[in-house]
Structures are given as C-alpha cells and as structure tokens.
C-alpha cells in the first residue's frame, strides 16, 4: 500500500485538506468533520476484474437460493414472522421466474417445494451456527455481531461458510419428486430422508475461506469504489422480501403516530408515509385534486407544509440530522410523484420497493459523508453516482 501511495508517509498530509482552525477544535476531536480546505481524494475507479464484469447468474435454481437467503436475512432472529413474509413475497418471486421463462424456455420453472426446502435448510444452518455461540452475557455482543453479519452475507459467502453446493436436496428427494409438477404447485415432503434438525458447524477451513471472501469484497470496494451505486443495490428478488418484511412489521405496530424516536426502518417508512403521502392526500376532500376548489387546494398545501415540518422533526435510525432527514423526505416525495395517488401503504411500497432497502442512502452517499457532523448540521448533496435510481 505504501509503495503505491507513498504520500501516506508524510505526517503533514492533513494540511492539504484541513485548516488548523478546524482540525484542532473540540468539535473535530469528538466528531467526524469534512475537510474545509479541499475534499478528500475520490477513490480511483480502475477496471474491474474480468470475473466481476460478466453477466449475473440467471439460473432459476440459484435464484431460489437467493430468495431463501433473503427470507432468512429479513426474518432472523425474530425480525418478522417468516410465514407472513414468505406468503407475501412468494407471488412476486414466482412472477419474476415466469417472466424470464417467457423469454427463455431453458430457465427452470418455479417450484414451491424447492423454495421451501432451501428456506428450511438455510434456517437450520443458521440456527446450528448460532447454537455454537455461548449464551452468557459476556457473549451477548457476539450474538449481536452475528445477527448483523448475517444480514450482509452474500449468497456466495453463505454457501462457502456452510459448504453448500446446491445439490443437498438429493439426500432428501428423488429427482422424480423434486422436479414433479405436484412439487412445483405446492410443498411436497421429502421422499428419501427428512430434513435435518441440525447441520454441523462450519469447519475452520470454511470459516477462513468465507472470511477471505468478505475481506476481498471489502478490498474491492475500497479499491474500485462504487461509481454508480448498482453493486450495492439489492436484486428485485431481495427487494420483494424486504417489502414483505416491512409490511409484516408495520402490521404489528400500534396505530398511534410516533411521538418518540422511531425504532426501526419499517416504523420510519410508516411515519413518513403518514406525514408526506397520506397527509398530503387527505387534508381536504378525497377528490380535492380533481375539484380545483381553492379552499381544498389551500388545505392540501397547508397539510403538505405541516407534514414536511413534522418529518423534519423525526429522529431515530437513519434520521440523525439534516442530511439524513432531507434524504428520506426527498425520496418519499419523488416516489409519490412517480406513483401518483396510493390508497394504502402497501400499495405505495409495492410501487416503490427501493424504499424498503435500509441501505439506500449509501447508494448515494459515502459512509464518511453520511455519518459526518457536517451532514447533521446542514444538507449536503450526495457524493456518489446515483445510477438508475435518480436522486431529487
């Protein structure tokens, strides 16, 4: 690293970016502050490795594994009721497979049995690993870290960690049953061997390989950056699961508006919808947009302004400071312009599934800027490319 970046050995390098008046203030010692002389250098975008430049895997069997992992990540441990999430997300996933088969008959058909098999298999794998983590108070942080790590694992790393090949079904199903029409239409129990209750913990070799893949991914992001944001944006398969998980969590929330800091991303979306979308549509008559009545329009404008002011007072995860609040407010207002009148929160979120992605801000902002003290005190424009998801 020092060979390619010898300037890092210069102890006075900070002077190129910070003035003494900022760097040595108590505020800069306690909080991350952006440079006031010139911006930090952008990460050079060099050519990606050939392995990363090819088309995404379009195998439907692999998609079923992706769906299963997305369900586990969205519902474990106890984030949402898995059954409700699956029931809501499964039709969207099935439709996606059918659309692909319409253009490419070689794509394997959707199978409810295969989907449920992989969800159960992945669940057992995760539970088996968690049970190897001591349950004492001293290991509480380890459990928390594992939960956070699970949500960020890619399918490739998950398969490496547990030694999953994609052929595990052969121990439990005959090919005739696995590929049967009946198994496609509804879940069919194994005809060879029951699903295991426990899967042996990952071997040390698998853990080392998985850790290596994670580190390699981090190195690639550090080296190449993410100029268009698309690498971090989840697939439509995962988005459909995230939407289902948000709707399931919202259905369990009490109906009162939040007067305390919002506790989760789902609650944040619910509150922003109430303030910016439903509040804008319902201050006057239900059809006030069509009537052209001046009184109705004034009432609607007042409702919009009040909603904006209330939204700017929200606090909680992802709503710390001016930039974070303005980001989500602008995303909601942009989403409403695209979808028009949405009669229900579920309808609105189905039309704008990207909002269910809690990591959406980091498609537009670097972590350094998003978490900076400057972003708390004032609105700062995104410093990353917006790709195909325009920022307004």
C-alpha positions as a printed NumPy array, in Angstrom:
array([[  0.   ,   0.   ,   0.   ],
       [  2.796,   2.423,   0.897],
       [  4.572,   1.57 ,  -2.352],
       [  1.575,   2.752,  -4.368],
       [  0.671,   5.617,  -2.001],
       [  3.959,   6.992,  -0.603],
       [  2.229,  10.246,   0.367],
       [  0.76 ,   8.398,   3.35 ],
       [  4.202,   8.534,   4.976],
       [  4.043,  12.343,   5.027],
       [  2.966,  13.313,   8.553],
       [  1.772,  16.723,   7.386],
       [ -0.563,  15.351,   4.724],
       [ -3.586,  16.604,   6.683],
       [ -2.62 ,  20.214,   5.894],
       [ -3.642,  19.656,   2.279],
       [ -7.222,  19.087,   3.428],
       [ -7.77 ,  20.677,   6.842],
       [ -7.014,  24.022,   8.376],
       [ -5.689,  24.135,  11.939],
       [ -8.743,  26.18 ,  12.853],
       [-10.967,  23.177,  12.143],
       [ -8.815,  20.131,  12.824],
       [ -7.837,  21.094,  16.358],
       [-11.244,  22.233,  17.565],
       [-13.035,  20.262,  20.313],
       [-15.811,  19.514,  17.814],
       [-13.361,  17.877,  15.376],
       [-11.889,  15.806,  18.197],
       [-15.294,  14.451,  19.194],
       [-16.952,  14.188,  15.749],
       [-16.039,  13.366,  12.176],
       [-15.772,  16.652,  10.246],
       [-15.382,  17.045,   6.493],
       [-12.257,  18.867,   5.216],
       [-12.503,  22.658,   4.866],
       [ -9.513,  23.233,   2.546],
       [-10.291,  20.741,  -0.216],
       [-12.279,  17.493,  -0.466],
       [-10.647,  14.178,   0.239],
       [ -9.458,  12.484,  -2.985],
       [-12.015,  10.402,  -4.817],
       [-11.354,   6.692,  -4.957],
       [ -9.838,   5.861,  -8.33 ],
       [-12.168,   3.772, -10.435],
       [ -9.909,   1.266, -12.143],
       [-11.077,  -1.513, -14.381],
       [-12.839,  -4.342, -12.64 ],
       [-11.563,  -7.874, -12.808],
       [-12.889,  -9.912, -15.668],
       [-14.641, -12.21 , -13.225],
       [-16.708,  -9.298, -11.96 ],
       [-17.615,  -7.912, -15.364],
       [-19.635, -10.802, -16.688],
       [-23.435, -11.094, -16.644],
       [-25.195, -12.046, -13.461],
       [-26.101, -15.661, -12.925],
       [-29.554, -16.208, -14.398],
       [-30.111, -19.767, -13.218],
       [-33.53 , -20.059, -11.601],
       [-32.194, -22.653,  -9.15 ],
       [-29.654, -20.099,  -7.947],
       [-32.448, -17.537,  -7.707],
       [-34.335, -19.839,  -5.366],
       [-31.291, -19.941,  -3.107],
       [-31.104, -16.138,  -3.295],
       [-34.757, -15.895,  -2.294],
       [-34.268, -18.321,   0.592],
       [-31.297, -16.367,   1.939],
       [-33.189, -13.08 ,   1.608],
       [-36.057, -14.534,   3.663],
       [-33.681, -15.74 ,   6.389],
       [-31.894, -12.384,   6.489],
       [-35.173, -10.474,   6.718],
       [-36.7  , -12.631,   9.45 ],
       [-33.824, -13.895,  11.617],
       [-33.712, -13.627,  14.533],
       [-37.295, -12.608,  15.22 ],
       [-37.305,  -9.575,  12.926],
       [-40.617, -10.555,  11.34 ],
       [-42.918, -13.564,  11.102],
       [-41.369, -15.732,   8.428],
       [-44.621, -17.298,   7.268],
       [-46.26 , -13.941,   6.598],
       [-43.171, -12.655,   4.778],
       [-42.991, -15.74 ,   2.553],
       [-46.696, -15.672,   1.707],
       [-46.474, -12.052,   0.617],
       [-43.141, -12.197,  -1.224],
       [-43.58 , -15.544,  -2.97 ],
       [-46.058, -14.405,  -5.691],
       [-43.692, -11.634,  -6.816],
       [-40.811, -14.09 ,  -6.992],
       [-42.928, -16.6  ,  -8.901],
       [-43.968, -13.908, -11.388],
       [-40.327, -12.963, -11.942],
       [-39.448, -16.57 , -12.806],
       [-42.428, -16.822, -15.161],
       [-41.413, -13.639, -16.995],
       [-37.919, -14.99 , -17.508],
       [-39.244, -18.314, -18.78 ],
       [-41.4  , -16.455, -21.287],
       [-38.259, -15.093, -22.947],
       [-36.011, -18.085, -22.228],
       [-37.658, -21.532, -22.052],
       [-34.399, -23.016, -20.725],
       [-34.909, -21.288, -17.375],
       [-36.081, -23.926, -14.849],
       [-39.682, -23.474, -13.664],
       [-40.675, -22.092, -10.291],
       [-41.117, -24.769,  -7.637],
       [-42.741, -24.122,  -4.278],
       [-41.144, -27.282,  -2.894],
       [-37.651, -26.17 ,  -3.876],
       [-38.149, -22.705,  -2.395],
       [-39.391, -24.042,   0.949],
       [-36.674, -26.694,   1.06 ],
       [-33.912, -24.096,   0.776],
       [-35.551, -21.772,   3.288],
       [-35.727, -24.611,   5.818],
       [-32.214, -25.793,   5.039],
       [-30.73 , -22.3  ,   5.399],
       [-32.651, -21.784,   8.639],
       [-31.239, -24.969,  10.143],
       [-27.744, -23.927,   9.06 ],
       [-28.044, -20.522,  10.723],
       [-29.565, -21.922,  13.922],
       [-26.872, -24.594,  14.125],
       [-24.164, -21.958,  13.895],
       [-25.835, -19.671,  16.428],
       [-26.14 , -22.523,  18.917],
       [-22.353, -22.796,  18.88 ],
       [-22.127, -19.223,  20.218],
       [-22.17 , -19.252,  24.065],
       [-25.332, -17.698,  25.506],
       [-23.707, -15.977,  28.509],
       [-23.916, -12.224,  28.95 ],
       [-20.252, -11.903,  28.035],
       [-21.097, -13.235,  24.591],
       [-24.131, -11.042,  24.011],
       [-22.098,  -8.788,  21.742],
       [-21.026, -11.818,  19.724],
       [-24.674, -12.756,  19.131],
       [-25.443,  -9.183,  18.094],
       [-22.459,  -9.124,  15.749],
       [-23.551, -12.427,  14.204],
       [-27.042, -11.095,  13.552],
       [-25.587,  -8.031,  11.841],
       [-23.103, -10.134,   9.87 ],
       [-25.837, -12.465,   8.626],
       [-27.772,  -9.595,   7.068],
       [-24.741,  -8.584,   4.998],
       [-23.642, -12.028,   3.773],
       [-23.834, -12.651,   0.048],
       [-25.133, -15.966,  -1.224],
       [-21.639, -16.939,  -2.364],
       [-20.131, -16.315,   1.07 ],
       [-23.047, -18.066,   2.797],
       [-22.521, -21.142,   0.61 ],
       [-18.789, -21.09 ,   1.301],
       [-19.33 , -20.773,   5.05 ],
       [-21.635, -23.791,   5.27 ],
       [-20.129, -25.772,   2.404],
       [-23.403, -25.647,   0.469],
       [-23.144, -26.915,  -3.11 ],
       [-26.759, -26.635,  -4.22 ],
       [-27.026, -30.411,  -4.501],
       [-28.056, -31.087,  -0.894],
       [-31.625, -31.783,  -1.99 ],
       [-30.516, -35.108,  -3.493],
       [-30.141, -36.569,   0.005],
       [-33.807, -35.869,   0.699],
       [-35.656, -36.004,  -2.632],
       [-35.614, -38.263,  -5.621],
       [-35.275, -36.407,  -8.904],
       [-38.752, -37.555,  -9.921],
       [-40.351, -35.883,  -6.898],
       [-38.045, -32.825,  -6.871],
       [-38.91 , -31.92 , -10.465],
       [-42.53 , -33.091, -10.465],
       [-45.446, -30.853, -11.381],
       [-47.034, -31.516,  -7.987],
       [-43.878, -30.265,  -6.242],
       [-43.997, -27.097,  -8.32 ],
       [-47.569, -26.287,  -7.344],
       [-47.318, -26.937,  -3.598],
       [-44.829, -28.042,  -0.998],
       [-44.131, -31.776,  -1.139],
       [-42.402, -33.558,   1.736],
       [-39.102, -35.384,   1.105],
       [-39.453, -38.958,  -0.134],
       [-35.926, -40.123,   0.767],
       [-34.92 , -38.573,   4.083],
       [-36.34 , -35.973,   6.422],
       [-34.719, -32.564,   6.562],
       [-32.059, -32.363,   9.279],
       [-32.702, -30.604,  12.572],
       [-29.04 , -29.707,  12.922],
       [-26.229, -29.101,  10.452],
       [-22.682, -29.45 ,  11.678],
       [-20.955, -26.168,  12.412],
       [-18.759, -24.768,   9.635],
       [-15.264, -26.178,   9.552],
       [-12.309, -23.94 ,  10.33 ],
       [-11.36 , -24.089,   6.662],
       [-14.81 , -22.898,   5.573],
       [-14.723, -20.057,   8.092],
       [-11.302, -18.959,   6.825],
       [-12.467, -19.095,   3.195],
       [-15.654, -17.169,   3.966],
       [-13.702, -14.571,   5.914],
       [-11.344, -14.273,   2.947],
       [-14.269, -13.636,   0.588],
       [-15.614, -10.924,   2.879],
       [-12.203,  -9.252,   3.104],
       [-11.769,  -9.485,  -0.657],
       [-15.149,  -7.826,  -1.144],
       [-14.122,  -5.029,   1.21 ],
       [-10.826,  -4.605,  -0.653],
       [-12.632,  -4.364,  -3.982],
       [-14.966,  -1.699,  -2.66 ],
       [-12.051,   0.236,  -1.206],
       [-10.061,  -0.011,  -4.439],
       [-12.765,   0.445,  -7.051],
       [-15.361,   2.347,  -5.122],
       [-18.913,   2.152,  -6.405],
       [-19.254,   4.824,  -9.027],
       [-22.821,   4.023,  -9.986],
       [-24.175,   2.5  ,  -6.797],
       [-25.596,  -0.525,  -8.608],
       [-23.247,  -3.023,  -6.925],
       [-24.854,  -2.325,  -3.562],
       [-28.46 ,  -2.146,  -4.728],
       [-30.311,  -5.39 ,  -3.967],
       [-31.888,  -7.553,  -6.625],
       [-35.632,  -7.462,  -7.2  ],
       [-35.81 , -10.871,  -5.524],
       [-34.376,  -9.464,  -2.306],
       [-36.403,  -6.249,  -2.605],
       [-39.648,  -8.231,  -2.752],
       [-38.673,  -9.932,   0.513],
       [-37.678,  -6.63 ,   2.14 ],
       [-41.042,  -5.126,   1.193],
       [-42.873,  -8.107,   2.681],
       [-40.818,  -7.872,   5.89 ],
       [-41.537,  -4.144,   6.256],
       [-45.268,  -4.646,   5.733],
       [-45.314,  -7.503,   8.241],
       [-43.554,  -5.382,  10.871],
       [-45.799,  -2.379,  10.218],
       [-48.899,  -4.553,  10.659],
       [-47.736,  -5.259,  14.228],
       [-47.126,  -1.608,  15.158],
       [-49.715,   0.309,  17.144],
       [-51.759,   2.775,  15.133],
       [-50.626,   5.879,  17.01 ],
       [-48.186,   8.223,  15.302],
       [-44.671,   8.161,  16.692],
       [-44.036,  10.819,  19.323],
       [-40.772,   9.162,  20.342],
       [-37.775,   8.391,  18.114],
       [-38.691,   5.779,  15.505],
       [-37.188,   2.428,  16.462],
       [-36.799,   0.727,  13.091],
       [-36.688,   1.293,   9.362],
       [-40.211,  -0.075,   8.972],
       [-41.544,   2.405,  11.524],
       [-39.683,   5.227,   9.769],
       [-41.319,   4.356,   6.446],
       [-44.741,   4.17 ,   8.086],
       [-44.342,   7.61 ,   9.672],
       [-43.022,   9.248,   6.504],
       [-45.928,   7.777,   4.55 ],
       [-48.412,   9.187,   7.061],
       [-46.83 ,  12.638,   7.04 ],
       [-45.831,  13.074,   3.4  ],
       [-48.173,  10.884,   1.37 ],
       [-51.407,  10.206,   3.231],
       [-51.334,  13.6  ,   4.945],
       [-50.955,  15.283,   1.574],
       [-53.845,  13.37 ,   0.021],
       [-56.343,  13.707,   2.889],
       [-56.289,  17.266,   4.27 ],
       [-59.326,  18.272,   2.23 ],
       [-61.922,  16.332,   0.268],
       [-60.93 ,  12.957,  -1.054],
       [-61.15 ,  14.197,  -4.652],
       [-59.668,  17.642,  -3.988],
       [-57.122,  17.165,  -6.783],
       [-59.882,  16.994,  -9.362],
       [-62.207,  19.671,  -7.968],
       [-59.84 ,  22.601,  -8.393],
       [-61.508,  24.181,  -5.366],
       [-59.294,  26.943,  -3.902],
       [-60.184,  26.05 ,  -0.329],
       [-59.323,  22.403,  -0.933],
       [-56.014,  23.361,  -2.558],
       [-55.112,  25.652,   0.332],
       [-55.926,  22.909,   2.826],
       [-53.802,  20.456,   0.868],
       [-50.863,  22.871,   0.732],
       [-51.13 ,  23.5  ,   4.478],
       [-51.218,  19.756,   5.094],
       [-48.118,  19.284,   2.941],
       [-46.201,  22.005,   4.782],
       [-47.217,  20.621,   8.157],
       [-46.156,  17.131,   7.086],
       [-42.749,  18.381,   5.964],
       [-42.189,  20.197,   9.235],
       [-43.211,  17.127,  11.243],
       [-40.986,  14.868,   9.117],
       [-38.002,  17.144,   9.773],
       [-38.564,  16.597,  13.497],
       [-38.42 ,  12.79 ,  13.279],
       [-35.426,  11.106,  14.862],
       [-34.129,   7.6  ,  15.139],
       [-32.102,   5.186,  12.98 ],
       [-31.348,   6.843,   9.646],
       [-32.824,  10.181,  10.731],
       [-29.912,  11.809,  12.555],
       [-29.51 ,  15.35 ,  11.331],
       [-30.48 ,  17.498,   8.372],
       [-28.96 ,  15.47 ,   5.518],
       [-30.441,  12.15 ,   6.618],
       [-33.901,  13.612,   7.163],
       [-33.855,  15.502,   3.861],
       [-32.71 ,  12.398,   2.001],
       [-35.67 ,  10.283,   3.086],
       [-38.13 ,  13.154,   2.677],
       [-36.93 ,  13.734,  -0.888],
       [-37.081,  10.018,  -1.649],
       [-40.71 ,   9.875,  -0.499],
       [-41.73 ,  12.987,  -2.401],
       [-40.038,  11.67 ,  -5.532],
       [-41.752,   8.299,  -5.078],
       [-45.162,   9.932,  -4.761],
       [-44.646,  11.935,  -7.942],
       [-43.964,   8.694,  -9.782],
       [-46.814,   6.623,  -8.377],
       [-49.464,   9.329,  -8.005],
       [-52.292,   8.586,  -5.588],
       [-51.65 ,   5.496,  -3.465],
       [-54.638,   4.423,  -1.408],
       [-52.662,   2.296,   1.059],
       [-49.159,   1.993,   2.449],
       [-48.75 ,  -1.491,   0.94 ],
       [-49.708,  -0.186,  -2.499],
       [-47.264,   2.696,  -2.177],
       [-44.396,   0.437,  -1.077],
       [-45.114,  -2.137,  -3.783],
       [-44.757,   0.658,  -6.34 ],
       [-41.538,   1.914,  -4.703],
       [-39.791,  -1.205,  -3.345],
       [-36.394,   0.519,  -3.144],
       [-37.667,   2.397,  -0.057],
       [-37.683,  -0.897,   1.858],
       [-33.903,  -1.106,   1.422],
       [-32.45 ,   0.346,   4.616],
       [-29.069,   0.771,   2.937],
       [-30.495,   3.018,   0.203],
       [-28.665,   6.163,   1.427],
       [-25.289,   4.503,   0.864],
       [-26.117,   4.078,  -2.812],
       [-25.887,   7.866,  -2.955],
       [-23.598,   8.806,  -0.063],
       [-20.232,   7.573,   1.161],
       [-20.232,   6.421,   4.778],
       [-17.749,   9.192,   5.605],
       [-20.119,  11.908,   4.426],
       [-23.348,  10.275,   5.644],
       [-22.054,   9.932,   9.204],
       [-20.208,  13.251,   9.343],
       [-21.013,  16.024,  11.791],
       [-21.408,  18.376,   8.834],
       [-24.244,  16.206,   7.481],
       [-26.   ,  16.53 ,  10.826],
       [-25.96 ,  20.33 ,  10.864],
       [-26.693,  21.069,   7.187],
       [-27.868,  19.441,   3.979],
       [-25.045,  18.043,   1.846],
       [-25.518,  16.76 ,  -1.696],
       [-24.659,  13.118,  -2.464],
       [-21.041,  12.348,  -3.311],
       [-21.683,   9.085,  -5.132],
       [-23.255,   8.346,  -8.513],
       [-26.988,   7.68 ,  -8.475],
       [-27.084,   5.027, -11.192],
       [-30.591,   4.242, -12.397],
       [-32.248,   5.485,  -9.211],
       [-32.273,   9.298,  -9.617],
       [-31.955,  11.461,  -6.553],
       [-34.177,  14.513,  -6.391]])
